[in-house]
């Protein structure tokens, strides 16, 4: 199983999402930024590294929000989503698209199947940040 972590970053009821680039697994789908956990890394260390590499920002890793797993035809992933707070202004460094999406508009984007349950939860009122 491939361990993956993702940052759920919410500002003013909008979420930061990025689009998987052409040539990558699940190309063209939207996702919460993050990536694979390298050997010897904690989830928090992986999120800090990934957001630095992908978006040029530091991030404060908060609480675990949701976990899921999904078996794709060529791989199985275990995905952990953490609430995170940005320290700086994100900018896409790897040529990926990036945008802020209103809570109720999340359902209109194409996300990977492993993200479906989280997206449904975020659209619901119970997931709003205090």
RODO-2510 file (C-alpha; in nm, 4 decimals, decimal comma):
residues 130
     n   res          X          Y          Z
     1     x     0,0000     0,0000     0,0000
     2     x     0,1243     0,3469    -0,0885
     3     x     0,0820     0,5973     0,1975
     4     x    -0,0357     0,9402     0,0822
     5     x    -0,1126     1,2544     0,2833
     6     x    -0,3171     1,5544     0,1765
     7     x    -0,3712     1,9026     0,3171
     8     x    -0,7264     2,0294     0,3580
     9     x    -0,6746     2,4052     0,3592
    10     x    -0,9836     2,6172     0,4159
    11     x    -0,9917     2,9963     0,4095
    12     x    -1,3198     3,1910     0,4145
    13     x    -1,5236     2,8803     0,3299
    14     x    -1,3088     2,8011     0,0256
    15     x    -1,0698     2,5098    -0,0172
    16     x    -0,7349     2,5038    -0,1938
    17     x    -0,7223     2,2358    -0,4639
    18     x    -0,4766     2,1497    -0,7387
    19     x    -0,5172     1,9571    -1,0631
    20     x    -0,3055     1,6507    -1,1330
    21     x    -0,0760     1,7226    -1,4295
    22     x    -0,0790     1,5359    -1,7588
    23     x     0,1397     1,2266    -1,7526
    24     x     0,0708     1,1561    -1,3842
    25     x    -0,1488     0,8903    -1,2269
    26     x    -0,5109     1,0204    -1,2385
    27     x    -0,4098     1,3118    -1,4644
    28     x    -0,6653     1,5916    -1,4926
    29     x    -0,8428     1,5186    -1,1645
    30     x    -0,8588     1,7748    -0,8849
    31     x    -0,7126     1,6937    -0,5448
    32     x    -0,6156     1,8380    -0,2124
    33     x    -0,2412     1,9129    -0,2260
    34     x    -0,0009     1,6594    -0,0810
    35     x     0,1744     1,3432    -0,1883
    36     x     0,3497     1,0227    -0,0948
    37     x     0,5031     0,9678     0,2454
    38     x     0,8715     0,8807     0,2030
    39     x     1,0391     0,6114     0,4121
    40     x     1,1200     0,7412     0,7588
    41     x     0,8893     1,0442     0,7300
    42     x     0,5981     1,1241     0,9555
    43     x     0,2750     1,2385     0,7960
    44     x     0,3428     1,5949     0,9094
    45     x     0,6956     1,5928     0,7649
    46     x     0,5624     1,4651     0,4318
    47     x     0,2960     1,7379     0,4166
    48     x     0,5472     2,0113     0,4965
    49     x     0,7864     1,8798     0,2279
    50     x     0,5166     1,8306    -0,0363
    51     x     0,3601     2,1754     0,0060
    52     x     0,7019     2,3378    -0,0006
    53     x     0,7860     2,1536    -0,3256
    54     x     0,4474     2,1920    -0,4966
    55     x     0,3251     2,5322    -0,3782
    56     x     0,6256     2,7120    -0,2299
    57     x     0,4650     2,7582     0,1115
    58     x     0,5142     2,6499     0,4674
    59     x     0,2222     2,4787     0,6327
    60     x     0,1103     2,4180     0,9876
    61     x    -0,0247     2,0630     1,0061
    62     x    -0,3317     2,0328     1,2232
    63     x    -0,5630     1,7482     1,3143
    64     x    -0,6362     1,4363     1,1153
    65     x    -0,9668     1,4992     0,9407
    66     x    -1,0348     1,1806     0,7463
    67     x    -0,8719     0,8569     0,6266
    68     x    -0,9584     0,6361     0,3336
    69     x    -0,8076     0,3711     0,1119
    70     x    -0,8745     0,2816    -0,2468
    71     x    -0,7628     0,0019    -0,4756
    72     x    -0,6954     0,1333    -0,8253
    73     x    -0,6188    -0,1086    -1,1089
    74     x    -0,2430    -0,0561    -1,0713
    75     x    -0,2001     0,0397    -0,7038
    76     x    -0,3643     0,0647    -0,3642
    77     x    -0,3322     0,3839    -0,1652
    78     x    -0,3986     0,4701     0,1960
    79     x    -0,4856     0,8378     0,2173
    80     x    -0,4791     1,0581     0,5291
    81     x    -0,6280     1,4082     0,5106
    82     x    -0,5150     1,6711     0,7619
    83     x    -0,6520     2,0154     0,8315
    84     x    -0,3683     2,2557     0,7600
    85     x    -0,3014     2,6270     0,7816
    86     x    -0,0907     2,8075     0,5232
    87     x     0,2000     3,0277     0,6148
    88     x     0,2471     3,2320     0,2991
    89     x     0,0781     3,2625    -0,0369
    90     x     0,0673     2,9442    -0,2464
    91     x     0,1809     2,9391    -0,6065
    92     x     0,1889     2,6357    -0,8347
    93     x     0,5563     2,5489    -0,8861
    94     x     0,5170     2,2308    -1,0928
    95     x     0,2950     2,3636    -1,3713
    96     x    -0,0224     2,2323    -1,2076
    97     x    -0,3461     2,4289    -1,1965
    98     x    -0,4433     2,5631    -0,8561
    99     x    -0,7619     2,7283    -0,7370
   100     x    -0,9747     2,8140    -0,4372
   101     x    -1,3154     2,6458    -0,4497
   102     x    -1,6240     2,7305    -0,2467
   103     x    -1,7485     2,4516    -0,0221
   104     x    -2,0668     2,3948    -0,2200
   105     x    -1,8773     2,3895    -0,5515
   106     x    -1,6481     2,1029    -0,4497
   107     x    -1,9048     1,8515    -0,5754
   108     x    -1,8776     1,9943    -0,9268
   109     x    -1,5093     1,9029    -0,9632
   110     x    -1,3738     1,5657    -1,0671
   111     x    -1,1778     1,4204    -0,7739
   112     x    -1,0106     1,0777    -0,7516
   113     x    -1,2383     0,8048    -0,6107
   114     x    -1,0306     0,7932    -0,2908
   115     x    -1,1410     1,1539    -0,2177
   116     x    -1,5157     1,1063    -0,2737
   117     x    -1,6195     1,0428     0,0877
   118     x    -1,4166     1,3371     0,2152
   119     x    -1,5676     1,5713    -0,0449
   120     x    -1,9177     1,4625     0,0573
   121     x    -1,8295     1,5267     0,4210
   122     x    -1,6845     1,8709     0,3478
   123     x    -1,9959     1,9749     0,1596
   124     x    -2,2036     1,8826     0,4655
   125     x    -2,2499     2,1360     0,7440
   126     x    -2,0850     1,9097     1,0043
   127     x    -1,7389     1,9668     0,8577
   128     x    -1,7266     2,3461     0,8977
   129     x    -1,4320     2,4753     1,0930
   130     x    -1,5126     2,6376     1,4267
***
